[in-house]
Amino acid sequence: MKRINYLLLTATMLSFAACSNDEGTNNDNNLVEARITASASRAIDDKWEADAIAVTVASSPVSSMKDMYKNVKYTTTSTGTTAEFVAEQNKSIYFQDADETVTFTAYGPYNDQNSEGDILFSTENQNTAETRKAVDFIYASGVRASKSSPTVNFMFKHIMSRLTLKVTAGNGISASDITSGQYFLNGIELNGKFNANTGAAQAITSSATQNQQQYSLNDKVQITPNEADKRTFTVICFPFDYSNKPLEFIATVNGQNYKLNLSLNLEGGKNYTYNIKVNKTDVEISGSTIAPWTNGGTTAGDATL
């Protein structure tokens, strides 16, 4: 009889140990995993390209999910316009309360050094599509989900501004003159920060001397089919008002410098395109729109030697 009691005691102790080991894991049948999806809003053709985003629980009125899930890395292997994201092993977000509706925010690209919400970075290096994508921050907020409706569908928006310059040959200038030319921007703000909590990007203004250094566009050229005789430059920029201190575009063609002041207010999420025609005596520009970024408006002006 005593032997039976010992066996029962041993079985009971093992049972308690098993229950204890299950606590705090994601093996609880009552836990429901958040399903992270998103529509595309990227720098390259608005398609996802094995991107990583950071997901945060912004509000959880009942549970402690807000404290549990901050800056959680989710990745996708999708190359389409919509994507499903997965977390690293054992790091998925799980709903904790059956009746709670939780609010989520997310940003991309993911940054593991995110501290107190601010991410400091420079936009200087943009000589490839990948380096442009690295500074093209996107943000989504106010997305709600629950245990009974666990899909978190983010609709991201661009936070930075985009400047597109298309240079073609005009009167007295040949296509080869354009393709062999050198191109610069003076006065552009290259350093700033993105706040992962608010989704705001802000330039950190430099001194007058630093701000006037020439920013080369020559390694940022994009040659598209049937446009080998043109030069197109795309630059991701911090939102900034250049109304009172215009950007200076410089085209050095055949040893001559053609200059043009770009007085504009760059707003987040907007694309500003300038079709620039270099003539022998001046430069002509006009504005146009490129989807899916929001139209940044129309601008026209002249530039001279």
Backbone bond lengths (Angstrom), bond angles and torsions (degrees), N, CA, C in turn:
res aa  C-N    CA-C-N  psi(-1)  N-CA   C-N-CA  omega(-1)  CA-C   N-CA-C  phi
1 M - - - 1.463 - - 1.516 110.88 -
2 K 1.333 114.02 -41.10 1.459 117.43 179.95 1.518 110.41 -64.75
3 R 1.350 115.46 -36.05 1.454 119.33 179.42 1.525 111.15 -61.85
4 I 1.348 115.81 -40.25 1.468 120.23 179.08 1.515 110.62 -63.58
5 N 1.320 116.64 -41.17 1.462 120.38 179.09 1.522 111.28 -62.41
6 Y 1.327 116.94 -40.00 1.457 120.32 178.15 1.528 111.04 -63.05
7 L 1.332 114.87 -40.37 1.463 118.39 178.67 1.520 111.73 -64.79
8 L 1.342 116.48 -41.75 1.463 120.10 177.72 1.512 111.20 -63.25
9 L 1.334 115.71 -40.75 1.465 119.93 179.74 1.518 111.02 -64.01
10 T 1.340 115.31 -41.87 1.466 119.49 179.75 1.524 111.10 -64.23
11 A 1.322 116.55 -43.46 1.470 120.44 179.06 1.511 111.69 -62.71
12 T 1.345 116.05 -39.63 1.466 120.59 179.03 1.519 111.06 -64.08
13 M 1.337 116.93 -42.90 1.465 121.29 -179.89 1.523 110.68 -63.97
14 L 1.338 117.01 -41.57 1.461 119.92 178.19 1.515 111.45 -63.50
15 S 1.339 115.28 -36.95 1.463 119.84 178.81 1.509 111.36 -63.79
16 F 1.357 117.35 -43.73 1.462 120.95 177.68 1.518 111.03 -63.23
17 A 1.328 117.04 -39.63 1.463 120.66 -179.36 1.514 110.65 -63.48
18 A 1.332 116.18 -41.54 1.464 119.78 179.50 1.509 111.26 -63.28
19 C 1.347 117.23 -41.05 1.466 120.81 178.65 1.508 110.41 -63.94
20 S 1.328 116.65 -39.84 1.458 120.71 -178.71 1.512 110.93 -64.75
21 N 1.347 116.93 -40.03 1.449 120.30 -178.58 1.516 112.04 -69.15
22 D 1.334 117.90 -25.36 1.462 120.95 -179.61 1.510 112.80 -76.87
23 E 1.322 118.09 -20.62 1.456 120.63 -177.04 1.519 110.07 -66.42
24 G 1.341 116.44 137.19 1.454 122.13 176.93 1.516 113.11 83.09
25 T 1.335 119.82 0.85 1.450 121.61 176.43 1.513 109.58 -99.39
26 N 1.347 114.50 173.94 1.454 119.97 -179.54 1.520 111.86 -99.53
27 N 1.359 116.83 20.61 1.454 120.66 -179.99 1.519 112.57 -89.79
28 D 1.323 117.04 -3.17 1.461 121.52 179.59 1.525 108.87 -64.99
29 N 1.325 115.67 125.18 1.460 119.35 -178.69 1.520 112.82 -64.07
30 N 1.333 117.33 -16.73 1.459 120.84 -178.59 1.526 112.39 -83.82
31 L 1.333 117.68 -12.78 1.456 120.67 -179.20 1.525 110.33 -83.65
32 V 1.321 115.82 140.30 1.460 122.07 178.56 1.521 108.37 -120.70
33 E 1.319 116.41 128.88 1.460 121.39 -177.69 1.524 110.81 -80.96
34 A 1.337 115.82 140.02 1.465 120.82 174.88 1.527 109.37 -70.92
35 R 1.328 116.34 135.46 1.463 121.64 178.73 1.525 107.86 -103.12
36 I 1.332 116.17 112.60 1.461 121.88 -173.54 1.523 110.05 -95.64
37 T 1.331 116.65 121.50 1.460 122.25 175.62 1.526 108.70 -132.25
38 A 1.329 116.06 163.27 1.467 119.38 179.98 1.509 110.53 -159.28
39 S 1.315 115.18 149.19 1.455 122.00 170.75 1.516 108.31 -90.35
40 A 1.314 116.32 153.24 1.459 120.35 -173.35 1.512 112.16 -74.76
41 S 1.318 114.18 143.69 1.464 121.48 173.53 1.516 106.79 -161.01
42 R 1.327 116.12 64.81 1.447 121.16 -172.31 1.519 111.22 -112.68
43 A 1.336 114.98 176.79 1.454 120.64 -177.29 1.517 112.20 -76.40
44 I 1.348 117.27 -24.78 1.447 119.90 -173.02 1.520 109.57 -110.77
45 D 1.335 117.46 101.27 1.466 122.67 175.84 1.516 113.92 55.40
46 D 1.307 117.84 20.48 1.460 122.41 179.80 1.527 112.85 50.73
47 K 1.313 115.80 43.41 1.459 121.69 175.08 1.526 109.43 -126.43
48 W 1.327 115.07 143.69 1.457 119.30 175.97 1.519 109.33 -71.71
49 E 1.325 115.66 145.13 1.463 121.15 -178.05 1.520 109.50 -138.21
50 A 1.328 116.04 72.40 1.470 121.47 -179.50 1.524 110.55 52.33
51 D 1.319 116.09 43.90 1.459 121.67 -175.74 1.521 112.03 -81.82
52 A 1.329 114.67 158.65 1.464 121.92 174.11 1.520 108.63 -119.60
53 I 1.332 116.26 135.37 1.457 122.03 177.75 1.521 109.12 -122.68
54 A 1.318 116.22 164.56 1.463 122.43 176.71 1.519 108.52 -112.97
55 V 1.325 116.91 126.99 1.462 122.63 -178.01 1.521 109.47 -112.41
56 T 1.334 115.98 135.25 1.463 122.15 -179.33 1.524 109.69 -131.93
57 V 1.324 115.82 139.25 1.463 120.32 171.27 1.521 107.34 -82.93
58 A 1.325 116.71 112.22 1.464 121.31 -176.14 1.516 112.21 -84.94
59 S 1.332 116.59 -29.16 1.462 120.26 -177.67 1.521 110.04 -150.91
60 S 1.343 115.62 131.36 1.471 121.84 174.81 1.523 107.18 -143.36
61 P 1.333 118.06 90.73 1.470 122.64 -170.86 1.523 115.13 -58.28
62 V 1.333 118.01 -28.03 1.465 120.24 -174.22 1.523 112.33 -107.79
63 S 1.311 116.96 -49.50 1.461 121.37 -173.65 1.530 111.43 -92.49
64 S 1.328 114.83 -176.31 1.467 121.51 179.04 1.523 111.82 -99.24
65 M 1.335 117.46 22.69 1.462 120.52 -177.53 1.520 112.53 -59.74
66 K 1.334 117.72 -33.75 1.459 120.83 179.90 1.519 111.19 -59.83
67 D 1.322 117.14 -36.83 1.460 121.09 179.03 1.525 111.90 -82.27
68 M 1.305 116.88 -24.85 1.462 121.28 -175.42 1.522 113.17 -81.01
69 Y 1.341 117.11 -33.70 1.458 120.02 -169.46 1.522 111.04 -124.14
70 K 1.325 115.37 99.24 1.462 122.27 177.40 1.530 109.15 -132.15
71 N 1.325 115.76 131.41 1.467 121.14 175.43 1.534 111.55 54.36
72 V 1.330 116.42 45.53 1.462 121.57 -179.06 1.532 109.22 -81.89
73 K 1.309 116.17 127.40 1.465 120.96 -176.08 1.523 111.31 -79.61
74 Y 1.333 115.24 126.45 1.461 122.42 174.24 1.524 108.06 -125.96
75 T 1.327 117.55 138.04 1.464 121.51 -178.59 1.523 110.32 -126.55
76 T 1.332 114.54 161.95 1.460 120.65 177.11 1.514 109.42 -135.93
77 T 1.310 116.09 151.23 1.461 121.36 173.54 1.522 110.56 -103.27
78 S 1.311 116.55 4.94 1.460 121.63 -177.19 1.522 111.43 -69.32
79 T 1.322 115.29 147.43 1.462 121.37 172.14 1.526 110.05 -123.49
80 G 1.318 116.49 21.06 1.458 121.32 -178.78 1.504 112.48 -104.12
81 T 1.330 115.61 -166.79 1.463 120.88 -177.88 1.519 112.62 -83.51
82 T 1.329 117.11 -18.42 1.465 120.93 173.53 1.518 108.15 -127.53
83 A 1.322 115.56 158.01 1.460 118.29 -174.53 1.515 111.20 -152.12
84 E 1.327 114.77 152.23 1.452 121.90 169.22 1.522 107.95 -108.90
85 F 1.326 115.27 140.45 1.459 120.95 -175.80 1.521 110.34 -114.16
86 V 1.321 115.66 148.12 1.463 121.00 176.68 1.524 108.95 -128.17
87 A 1.325 115.01 148.63 1.461 120.72 178.06 1.521 109.74 -89.08
88 E 1.344 115.35 168.79 1.449 119.66 174.14 1.526 109.20 -66.25
89 Q 1.310 116.67 160.84 1.458 121.34 -176.59 1.524 111.43 -56.33
90 N 1.333 115.25 131.63 1.470 123.33 178.40 1.531 113.38 66.72
91 K 1.342 117.35 18.13 1.461 119.80 179.88 1.525 112.27 -125.03
92 S 1.314 116.86 15.57 1.461 120.63 179.43 1.523 110.87 -69.61
93 I 1.324 115.14 157.80 1.463 121.60 176.14 1.527 108.62 -88.01
94 Y 1.344 116.00 129.87 1.462 121.89 179.45 1.529 110.01 -122.30
95 F 1.325 115.50 134.82 1.463 120.37 174.83 1.527 109.15 -69.35
96 Q 1.344 115.27 139.29 1.459 120.77 -173.12 1.523 113.90 -105.12
97 D 1.324 117.59 -25.32 1.464 121.12 -175.49 1.526 109.62 -125.37
98 A 1.318 116.04 135.77 1.464 120.95 -174.28 1.517 113.13 -65.85
99 D 1.330 117.82 -30.10 1.462 121.13 -173.49 1.524 113.54 -107.06
100 E 1.316 117.41 6.56 1.466 120.95 -173.76 1.529 111.75 -92.55
101 T 1.337 115.58 136.23 1.458 121.85 171.30 1.522 108.15 -102.53
102 V 1.318 115.54 124.70 1.461 122.31 -172.46 1.526 109.58 -109.46
103 T 1.343 116.64 142.92 1.462 122.23 178.65 1.524 109.78 -106.40
104 F 1.333 115.63 135.09 1.462 121.88 -175.98 1.530 111.25 -118.31
105 T 1.326 115.54 151.95 1.461 122.92 166.98 1.526 107.55 -128.96
106 A 1.326 115.95 161.71 1.465 119.99 177.54 1.518 109.23 -155.96
107 Y 1.311 115.25 154.71 1.466 120.54 174.44 1.529 108.50 -143.09
108 G 1.293 116.08 165.82 1.455 122.14 174.71 1.520 109.08 -153.63
109 P 1.315 118.22 156.65 1.454 126.18 -1.38 1.529 112.02 -72.94
110 Y 1.325 116.11 155.13 1.470 121.70 -178.59 1.519 110.72 -61.01
111 N 1.336 115.40 141.52 1.461 121.44 177.74 1.522 108.56 -134.15
112 D 1.335 116.93 117.12 1.465 119.80 -176.73 1.519 112.65 -80.54
113 Q 1.340 116.85 -5.89 1.463 120.69 178.47 1.524 112.19 -97.34
114 N 1.325 116.48 9.10 1.462 120.94 -179.26 1.524 110.72 -55.68
115 S 1.330 116.68 118.08 1.463 121.78 -178.41 1.519 109.16 -131.64
116 E 1.333 116.05 124.85 1.463 121.35 179.22 1.525 111.86 55.74
117 G 1.320 117.37 23.67 1.453 120.74 174.65 1.506 115.58 91.41
118 D 1.344 119.48 -25.81 1.459 122.40 -175.57 1.526 111.86 -91.53
119 I 1.328 115.67 131.97 1.459 122.73 174.66 1.519 107.11 -119.02
120 L 1.322 117.62 114.78 1.458 122.72 179.14 1.527 109.31 -87.99
121 F 1.332 116.77 136.74 1.464 119.16 179.14 1.525 110.61 -160.76
122 S 1.329 114.96 168.48 1.456 122.51 178.70 1.522 109.37 -119.93
123 T 1.317 115.71 146.12 1.464 121.01 178.05 1.531 111.82 -99.71
124 E 1.315 117.35 11.36 1.467 120.34 -173.15 1.525 112.40 -64.21
125 N 1.323 117.06 -43.27 1.459 120.67 -176.61 1.523 110.25 -88.28
126 Q 1.329 116.02 103.25 1.467 121.44 178.81 1.522 110.57 -140.02
127 N 1.322 115.76 41.90 1.462 118.77 -174.65 1.527 113.98 -86.33
128 T 1.338 117.73 -1.80 1.463 121.30 175.54 1.526 109.28 -137.83
129 A 1.321 115.26 166.49 1.465 119.80 176.96 1.523 110.92 -62.59
130 E 1.331 117.03 -35.45 1.460 120.66 -179.42 1.523 111.62 -67.91
131 T 1.332 117.69 -41.11 1.462 119.39 -179.74 1.526 111.29 -71.72
132 R 1.334 117.37 -29.53 1.465 119.38 173.78 1.521 110.20 -67.69
133 K 1.316 116.30 -41.62 1.463 120.37 179.87 1.526 111.01 -63.44
134 A 1.331 116.96 -31.44 1.469 120.98 -178.21 1.520 112.69 -66.57
135 V 1.337 117.72 -21.54 1.468 120.59 179.55 1.529 111.90 -111.31
136 D 1.324 116.76 4.00 1.465 121.51 177.94 1.528 108.56 -90.92
137 F 1.324 116.51 79.49 1.462 120.74 -176.49 1.525 110.86 -71.78
138 I 1.332 114.69 139.49 1.460 122.15 176.40 1.523 108.44 -124.24
139 Y 1.333 115.90 157.41 1.470 120.00 -173.56 1.520 109.69 -150.61
140 A 1.332 115.57 145.45 1.469 122.16 174.81 1.516 108.40 -142.83
141 S 1.330 116.91 142.88 1.468 120.29 -177.93 1.526 110.08 -146.02
142 G 1.343 114.78 169.60 1.457 120.83 174.84 1.510 115.41 70.41
143 V 1.334 117.79 18.16 1.461 121.08 -179.71 1.529 108.96 -87.33
144 R 1.328 116.45 126.41 1.465 121.28 -174.46 1.531 111.09 -112.86
145 A 1.328 115.01 143.89 1.461 121.06 178.16 1.523 108.52 -154.49
146 S 1.321 115.54 168.22 1.465 120.42 -177.47 1.526 109.51 -150.51
147 K 1.319 115.03 178.20 1.460 120.53 179.74 1.524 111.27 -61.70
148 S 1.312 116.68 -38.87 1.463 120.50 -179.23 1.525 112.55 -80.96
149 S 1.325 116.88 -18.78 1.465 122.26 177.46 1.529 108.07 -136.60
150 P 1.336 117.70 77.35 1.465 121.87 -165.88 1.522 116.57 -84.42
151 T 1.337 118.29 0.10 1.463 119.39 -178.67 1.526 110.53 -77.50
152 V 1.319 115.91 124.00 1.465 122.76 177.57 1.524 106.71 -105.39
153 N 1.319 117.41 101.82 1.462 122.15 -174.39 1.523 110.11 -103.28
154 F 1.314 115.94 100.96 1.459 121.25 -178.36 1.526 110.76 -82.34
155 M 1.329 115.69 139.88 1.460 122.47 170.76 1.527 106.50 -117.65
156 F 1.306 115.94 98.68 1.454 120.86 -173.94 1.529 111.90 -78.96
157 K 1.323 115.06 154.93 1.459 121.49 172.85 1.524 108.70 -131.45
158 H 1.323 115.17 151.31 1.453 120.52 177.05 1.527 109.83 -71.45
159 I 1.313 116.31 138.05 1.459 121.92 179.76 1.522 111.28 -100.79
160 M 1.313 117.05 -33.94 1.457 121.10 -179.49 1.535 110.16 -81.56
161 S 1.323 115.73 176.19 1.465 122.41 172.76 1.525 108.31 -104.30
162 R 1.312 115.49 160.04 1.468 119.23 177.55 1.522 109.66 -130.84
163 L 1.318 115.44 132.38 1.460 122.58 179.64 1.523 107.94 -116.29
164 T 1.337 115.66 122.44 1.460 121.32 -179.91 1.520 108.87 -118.26
165 L 1.321 116.37 124.03 1.461 122.40 -179.15 1.524 108.68 -117.06
166 K 1.343 116.37 120.50 1.457 121.43 179.55 1.529 108.70 -113.87
167 V 1.315 116.42 115.88 1.461 122.27 -173.13 1.526 109.60 -109.33
168 T 1.349 116.28 126.98 1.461 121.73 178.38 1.522 109.82 -131.36
169 A 1.331 115.47 165.78 1.461 121.47 -179.32 1.521 110.81 -83.39
170 G 1.348 115.57 138.04 1.455 122.31 176.80 1.517 111.03 -113.91
171 N 1.331 116.31 -150.70 1.460 122.08 -178.04 1.525 110.80 -64.38
172 G 1.343 115.56 127.76 1.454 120.68 176.19 1.517 114.70 79.00
173 I 1.313 117.95 3.71 1.468 122.73 -179.22 1.527 108.28 -124.13
174 S 1.339 116.83 135.73 1.461 120.89 179.77 1.525 110.93 -96.37
175 A 1.336 115.43 164.45 1.464 120.08 177.85 1.521 111.10 -61.46
176 S 1.336 116.60 -37.22 1.468 119.40 179.07 1.525 111.56 -67.18
177 D 1.336 116.78 -29.54 1.467 119.69 174.84 1.530 110.23 -62.67
178 I 1.319 115.33 -40.47 1.470 120.08 -179.13 1.523 110.84 -68.95
179 T 1.335 117.07 -46.36 1.467 119.62 -176.10 1.523 112.36 -69.39
180 S 1.322 117.46 -21.60 1.469 120.33 178.46 1.525 112.27 -97.60
181 G 1.330 117.15 -0.20 1.463 120.72 -178.50 1.520 112.83 -74.07
182 Q 1.330 115.00 169.36 1.462 122.97 176.71 1.533 108.09 -119.26
183 Y 1.330 116.07 140.84 1.465 119.87 -171.78 1.526 110.65 -134.55
184 F 1.358 114.49 140.71 1.463 119.95 -174.63 1.532 110.40 -143.70
185 L 1.339 114.62 159.34 1.459 122.91 169.04 1.516 108.37 -123.99
186 N 1.311 116.56 130.23 1.461 121.10 173.23 1.526 109.69 -104.93
187 G 1.334 115.78 140.09 1.457 120.30 171.55 1.509 116.37 92.06
188 I 1.326 118.88 5.57 1.460 120.12 -178.00 1.528 110.61 -79.82
189 E 1.318 115.90 139.19 1.467 121.78 178.27 1.528 109.03 -82.34
190 L 1.328 116.47 119.46 1.460 121.28 -173.13 1.520 114.25 -101.55
191 N 1.331 117.85 -19.75 1.465 121.11 -174.19 1.525 111.05 -114.60
192 G 1.328 115.73 145.62 1.458 119.23 179.72 1.511 111.74 -177.59
193 K 1.325 115.31 -158.53 1.465 120.12 -176.63 1.521 110.77 -147.66
194 F 1.328 113.98 156.35 1.462 122.64 174.05 1.518 107.59 -122.83
195 N 1.344 116.37 130.97 1.457 120.77 179.11 1.528 109.21 -98.28
196 A 1.326 115.69 115.30 1.461 120.87 -176.11 1.518 112.77 -70.96
197 N 1.330 117.56 -18.34 1.464 120.78 179.72 1.525 112.03 -81.91
198 T 1.331 116.18 -40.09 1.461 120.87 -175.58 1.525 113.46 -102.72
199 G 1.331 117.12 -18.85 1.449 120.56 -177.12 1.512 113.71 77.77
200 A 1.329 117.93 20.57 1.465 121.95 -178.48 1.526 110.72 -101.17
201 A 1.331 116.14 137.90 1.461 122.52 174.04 1.518 108.71 -111.64
202 Q 1.319 116.20 141.09 1.460 120.37 -175.20 1.520 109.95 -145.02
203 A 1.331 116.16 133.32 1.460 120.71 175.41 1.517 109.79 -75.08
204 I 1.314 115.91 142.74 1.461 121.76 171.62 1.516 105.88 -100.57
205 T 1.320 116.00 102.93 1.461 121.02 -170.45 1.514 111.28 -63.28
206 S 1.321 114.81 139.66 1.455 121.53 179.89 1.517 109.97 -96.07
207 S 1.319 115.18 174.98 1.464 119.86 178.10 1.521 109.30 -70.21
208 A 1.319 116.13 164.73 1.465 120.46 -178.27 1.522 111.21 -59.53
209 T 1.329 117.48 -37.98 1.463 120.83 -178.72 1.522 110.89 -68.14
210 Q 1.337 116.84 -47.58 1.452 120.82 -179.87 1.523 111.08 -64.39
211 N 1.311 115.51 -36.41 1.456 120.45 -173.72 1.520 112.65 -70.22
212 Q 1.318 117.23 -20.52 1.455 120.48 -176.84 1.523 113.18 -96.78
213 Q 1.343 118.58 6.49 1.448 119.60 176.07 1.523 109.78 -66.15
214 Q 1.317 116.79 146.75 1.451 120.29 -179.25 1.528 110.47 -72.16
215 Y 1.312 115.06 131.48 1.460 121.86 177.86 1.516 106.86 -105.97
216 S 1.329 116.09 110.90 1.456 120.58 -174.74 1.521 111.48 -73.36
217 L 1.321 115.58 134.61 1.460 121.83 175.09 1.526 111.96 -99.54
218 N 1.311 117.33 -3.96 1.458 121.06 -168.59 1.526 114.01 -67.88
219 D 1.338 117.77 -24.16 1.462 119.79 176.85 1.528 111.64 -95.06
220 K 1.311 117.06 9.27 1.467 121.92 -178.04 1.524 112.20 -114.07
221 V 1.316 115.50 14.53 1.452 119.82 -178.22 1.522 110.19 -71.43
222 Q 1.334 115.41 143.56 1.458 122.27 174.84 1.522 108.00 -122.67
223 I 1.318 116.09 117.67 1.458 120.99 -179.95 1.520 108.09 -100.57
224 T 1.312 116.07 115.56 1.460 121.32 -178.51 1.526 109.62 -103.80
225 P 1.335 118.15 156.92 1.469 120.73 179.43 1.525 111.63 -54.03
226 N 1.327 115.51 139.19 1.468 123.75 178.56 1.529 112.92 68.53
227 E 1.331 117.61 10.68 1.462 120.03 178.42 1.526 110.88 -130.91
228 A 1.322 116.25 32.15 1.459 119.97 -178.11 1.524 111.98 -68.09
229 D 1.343 117.37 -17.16 1.462 120.96 179.63 1.523 111.86 -90.17
230 K 1.337 117.13 5.82 1.463 121.71 -179.77 1.522 109.70 -118.70
231 R 1.316 114.97 170.75 1.454 120.50 173.84 1.525 108.24 -129.45
232 T 1.341 115.94 121.55 1.459 121.79 178.16 1.514 108.95 -118.43
233 F 1.327 116.12 127.92 1.458 122.07 -179.54 1.531 108.84 -120.80
234 T 1.327 116.48 132.14 1.460 121.81 177.35 1.515 109.30 -121.57
235 V 1.331 116.11 128.02 1.465 121.61 -177.68 1.523 108.85 -130.33
236 I 1.335 116.81 127.28 1.461 122.06 171.52 1.523 107.52 -83.41
237 C 1.336 117.20 126.09 1.466 122.03 -173.19 1.530 111.11 -123.88
238 F 1.322 115.17 155.80 1.459 119.47 169.49 1.529 109.07 -70.53
239 P 1.318 118.47 141.92 1.468 119.52 170.93 1.524 109.25 -57.48
240 F 1.321 115.95 128.27 1.468 119.21 -176.55 1.522 108.92 -163.12
241 D 1.321 115.87 145.61 1.460 121.99 179.44 1.526 109.67 -93.27
242 Y 1.332 115.88 108.15 1.460 121.83 178.31 1.531 111.50 -99.85
243 S 1.328 116.88 21.10 1.465 119.95 -178.39 1.519 111.78 -64.05
244 N 1.326 116.77 -39.01 1.462 120.64 -176.33 1.520 113.41 -96.89
245 K 1.323 117.57 -11.89 1.466 120.65 174.22 1.524 107.68 -141.21
246 P 1.339 115.07 82.48 1.458 121.06 -170.86 1.529 113.09 -60.66
247 L 1.321 114.37 149.98 1.455 120.17 167.81 1.523 108.59 -69.74
248 E 1.305 116.59 145.05 1.460 120.86 178.28 1.523 109.06 -112.64
249 F 1.319 115.88 114.90 1.459 121.34 175.59 1.519 108.50 -89.92
250 I 1.322 116.91 131.11 1.461 122.30 -179.38 1.521 109.03 -124.84
251 A 1.325 116.28 124.74 1.461 122.14 173.72 1.524 107.94 -114.04
252 T 1.312 116.52 118.57 1.461 121.25 177.15 1.520 107.87 -100.16
253 V 1.330 115.99 104.55 1.459 122.86 -175.56 1.521 108.62 -126.53
254 N 1.333 116.36 126.19 1.468 121.97 -178.49 1.528 112.15 53.79
255 G 1.318 116.23 36.34 1.455 120.84 177.29 1.513 114.57 80.90
256 Q 1.323 117.44 -1.54 1.458 121.72 179.54 1.534 110.01 -105.30
257 N 1.334 115.95 141.12 1.462 121.55 177.65 1.529 110.35 -96.74
258 Y 1.313 116.01 120.32 1.457 122.24 174.36 1.526 107.23 -103.71
259 K 1.331 116.38 126.39 1.466 120.41 -174.34 1.526 111.06 -119.57
260 L 1.318 113.92 145.48 1.456 120.53 -179.26 1.520 109.25 -147.32
261 N 1.335 116.47 127.92 1.466 120.70 176.40 1.527 110.28 -87.46
262 L 1.324 115.36 129.51 1.462 121.73 177.70 1.518 108.16 -107.85
263 S 1.324 115.43 96.55 1.462 121.32 -179.91 1.523 108.25 -94.42
264 L 1.322 116.11 102.32 1.463 119.39 -173.98 1.521 110.51 -151.43
265 N 1.303 114.60 158.58 1.463 122.07 177.36 1.526 107.80 -109.56
266 L 1.327 116.28 103.17 1.456 121.08 -178.21 1.523 110.04 -77.20
267 E 1.314 116.61 117.34 1.458 121.91 178.62 1.524 110.01 -105.07
268 G 1.326 115.49 148.75 1.451 120.65 -179.47 1.518 112.35 -61.90
269 G 1.328 116.36 139.59 1.451 121.54 177.84 1.514 115.07 82.06
270 K 1.333 117.52 1.98 1.462 120.29 -177.92 1.523 110.85 -112.42
271 N 1.328 114.75 145.67 1.453 122.17 175.95 1.528 109.46 -105.60
272 Y 1.317 116.51 132.90 1.462 122.51 179.81 1.524 107.66 -117.74
273 T 1.331 115.95 115.13 1.459 121.16 -176.20 1.518 110.38 -112.21
274 Y 1.323 115.67 133.33 1.459 121.56 175.37 1.521 108.49 -120.47
275 N 1.340 115.86 119.31 1.458 121.12 171.31 1.523 107.02 -89.72
276 I 1.307 116.22 109.19 1.467 121.88 -171.36 1.523 109.80 -107.29
277 K 1.324 115.72 122.68 1.465 120.95 176.93 1.528 108.57 -110.69
278 V 1.330 115.06 119.56 1.467 120.46 -178.88 1.524 108.84 -92.69
279 N 1.339 116.14 114.03 1.457 122.45 175.13 1.524 109.68 -99.46
280 K 1.315 115.67 170.50 1.463 119.60 -179.21 1.520 111.17 -62.90
281 T 1.338 116.96 -30.97 1.465 120.14 -175.31 1.521 114.03 -111.85
282 D 1.324 117.90 -14.56 1.465 118.32 -178.43 1.530 110.40 -161.53
283 V 1.322 114.90 -174.73 1.460 121.85 177.67 1.515 108.19 -128.93
284 E 1.326 116.67 134.20 1.454 121.55 177.61 1.529 108.89 -111.68
285 I 1.334 116.52 140.24 1.462 119.73 177.07 1.522 110.54 -135.44
286 S 1.321 114.78 154.41 1.462 120.96 171.33 1.513 108.20 -151.02
287 G 1.327 116.49 154.32 1.462 120.52 -176.41 1.516 112.17 -94.87
288 S 1.338 115.76 155.75 1.458 121.86 175.19 1.521 109.07 -151.52
289 T 1.316 115.73 175.52 1.461 120.78 -174.25 1.517 110.79 -114.03
290 I 1.327 116.47 139.74 1.451 122.17 172.71 1.514 108.93 -122.87
291 A 1.325 118.28 117.56 1.465 122.14 175.61 1.532 108.25 -78.85
292 P 1.324 118.10 155.04 1.455 128.41 9.55 1.513 113.93 -96.61
293 W 1.335 117.40 2.24 1.453 118.04 173.39 1.527 107.98 -63.90
294 T 1.333 117.05 151.34 1.457 121.59 178.79 1.515 109.84 -68.36
295 N 1.323 116.29 142.23 1.456 121.45 178.95 1.515 111.23 -59.30
296 G 1.324 116.58 128.12 1.451 120.70 -179.97 1.510 113.75 -89.82
297 G 1.322 118.03 3.72 1.458 119.75 178.13 1.515 111.58 105.72
298 T 1.332 115.35 173.85 1.456 122.29 -178.12 1.515 109.84 -113.40
299 T 1.333 115.74 134.45 1.458 121.12 -179.06 1.513 109.26 -133.66
300 A 1.323 116.97 143.33 1.456 121.23 176.61 1.514 109.34 -138.86
301 G 1.331 116.93 152.12 1.459 119.71 -179.90 1.508 110.88 -179.04
302 D 1.343 116.26 -177.39 1.457 122.43 -179.80 1.517 109.60 -128.24
303 A 1.331 114.51 151.56 1.462 120.57 174.25 1.512 108.07 -132.70
304 T 1.327 116.49 147.99 1.461 120.73 -176.57 1.515 110.59 -129.29
305 L 1.313 115.10 169.25 1.460 121.24 177.74 1.514 110.80 -65.04
